[in-house]
Amino acid sequence: MAEPLVINKSRDVFKIFEEKLKEASLGLDQKDQVGFDILPTLDGYVLNHSRGIFGLLFNGAQYSKDERIKGSAVIMKDDLMIGVVSIIRFIGAAGTPIEKYPMLPMEYPELAVDTLSGIEIENKRPEYERKIIPVRTELVDEERGVWKYLTTFSVPRDFYETSLR
């Protein structure tokens, strides 16, 4: 079992996601491999890779009080919401058998989920709350054969007020 990863800043999460997604892409047939990019938004992105990309978006954080913690200190659960965008170029041809196609656009979000889910993050939560989990995958857009999917992941961290860090 791999050692849990320490996440201090969003940058740490992006580094882990980038490393894992690039590794997953390199494991595909060459015709199915995709690039990588960090995206400020989904709007206006122009795909320059022949097949597609995995992109990362910071979708915010969700804070909640940890019911196990009593006292006046601010100690909370801090779940980073990280979006993995799969932007894939694909144009199907009527009558083509499914096995003749390269990877289908929806298989890229599935690859991201398989690759990133279950990575353990160092925190003080119960064991069942220490792993990266997928939250949702949605089709964002399809325009002229370019498919965009957004998969949101929750990355569990602990938040401590500044005086306790």
C-alpha positions in Angstrom: 0.0 0.0 0.0 1.4 3.4 -1.0 2.1 6.1 1.7 -0.7 8.7 2.0 0.0 11.9 0.2 0.3 15.2 2.1 -1.7 18.1 0.6 -1.0 21.5 1.9 -2.1 23.7 -1.0 -4.2 23.3 -4.2 -0.9 23.2 -6.1 -0.1 19.9 -4.5 -3.3 18.4 -5.7 -2.8 19.6 -9.2 0.7 18.2 -9.2 -0.6 14.7 -8.2 -3.5 14.8 -10.7 -1.2 15.9 -13.5 1.3 13.1 -12.8 -1.3 10.4 -12.5 -3.3 11.5 -15.6 -0.2 11.9 -17.8 0.9 8.4 -16.7 -2.6 7.0 -17.5 -2.5 8.7 -21.0 0.9 7.2 -21.8 -0.5 3.8 -21.0 -3.0 4.1 -23.9 -2.4 3.2 -27.5 -0.6 6.1 -29.2 -3.7 7.1 -31.2 -5.7 7.4 -28.0 -3.1 9.4 -26.0 -4.1 12.9 -24.9 -2.3 16.0 -23.7 -2.6 17.9 -20.5 -3.4 21.5 -19.5 -4.5 23.7 -16.6 -7.7 25.6 -17.4 -8.9 28.8 -15.9 -12.4 28.1 -17.2 -14.1 25.8 -19.7 -15.2 28.7 -21.9 -13.3 29.5 -25.0 -10.7 26.7 -24.7 -9.3 25.9 -28.2 -8.1 22.3 -28.5 -4.7 22.2 -30.1 -3.9 18.5 -29.5 -4.8 16.0 -32.3 -6.8 13.8 -30.0 -7.7 15.8 -26.9 -6.6 16.7 -23.4 -7.1 16.2 -19.7 -7.4 19.6 -18.1 -7.6 20.7 -14.5 -10.0 23.3 -12.9 -10.1 24.4 -9.3 -13.8 24.2 -8.5 -13.6 25.5 -4.9 -13.7 23.9 -1.5 -16.4 22.7 0.8 -15.9 23.2 4.5 -17.9 21.4 7.2 -17.5 21.2 11.0 -16.1 17.9 12.2 -18.6 16.7 14.8 -15.8 14.9 16.7 -14.0 18.1 17.5 -15.2 20.1 20.5 -13.9 23.5 21.7 -13.4 27.0 20.4 -10.7 26.3 17.9 -11.6 26.3 14.2 -10.9 22.8 13.0 -12.9 21.7 10.0 -13.1 19.3 7.2 -11.8 20.9 4.0 -12.8 19.1 0.8 -11.1 20.5 -2.3 -13.3 20.2 -5.4 -11.1 19.6 -8.4 -12.5 19.3 -11.9 -10.9 17.0 -14.5 -12.0 18.1 -17.9 -11.8 15.6 -20.7 -11.9 17.5 -24.1 -11.8 14.8 -26.8 -11.9 15.1 -30.6 -14.2 12.4 -32.0 -16.4 12.1 -35.1 -18.3 8.9 -35.5 -19.4 7.4 -38.8 -22.9 5.8 -39.1 -22.8 2.1 -39.4 -19.2 1.7 -38.0 -19.1 -1.2 -35.5 -18.2 0.0 -32.0 -15.0 -2.1 -31.8 -13.6 -0.3 -34.9 -13.5 3.1 -33.1 -10.6 4.4 -31.0 -11.5 5.2 -27.4 -14.9 6.9 -27.2 -15.1 10.3 -25.6 -16.9 9.0 -22.5 -14.1 6.6 -21.9 -11.7 9.4 -20.9 -13.7 10.5 -17.9 -14.0 6.8 -16.9 -10.2 6.6 -17.2 -9.8 9.7 -14.9 -12.1 8.2 -12.3 -10.3 4.8 -12.4 -6.9 6.6 -12.2 -7.6 9.1 -9.4 -10.2 7.5 -7.2 -8.9 5.9 -4.0 -5.7 7.8 -3.7 -5.2 8.2 0.1 -4.6 11.7 1.5 -2.9 12.3 4.8 -5.4 13.8 7.3 -6.8 13.3 10.7 -10.2 12.0 9.6 -11.5 8.5 10.0 -9.9 5.9 7.7 -13.0 5.9 5.4 -12.7 9.6 4.8 -9.1 9.8 3.6 -9.4 9.0 -0.1 -10.0 11.0 -3.2 -13.5 10.2 -4.5 -15.4 11.1 -7.7 -18.4 13.2 -7.1 -20.0 13.6 -10.6 -19.3 13.4 -14.3 -21.3 15.4 -16.7 -21.3 16.2 -20.5 -20.7 19.9 -20.8 -20.7 20.3 -24.5 -20.2 18.8 -27.9 -19.5 21.0 -30.8 -18.2 19.9 -34.3 -16.8 16.6 -33.0 -15.2 18.0 -29.8 -16.7 16.5 -26.7 -16.2 18.2 -23.2 -16.8 16.2 -20.0 -16.3 17.5 -16.5 -15.6 15.1 -13.7 -15.5 16.6 -10.2 -13.4 14.9 -7.5 -13.4 15.6 -3.8 -10.0 15.7 -2.1 -10.2 15.4 1.7 -8.0 17.7 3.8 -8.2 19.2 7.3 -8.5 22.9 8.0 -7.0 24.4 11.1 -7.2 28.1 12.0 -3.8 29.9 11.4 -2.8 30.0 15.1 -2.9 26.1 15.3 -0.8 25.4 12.1 
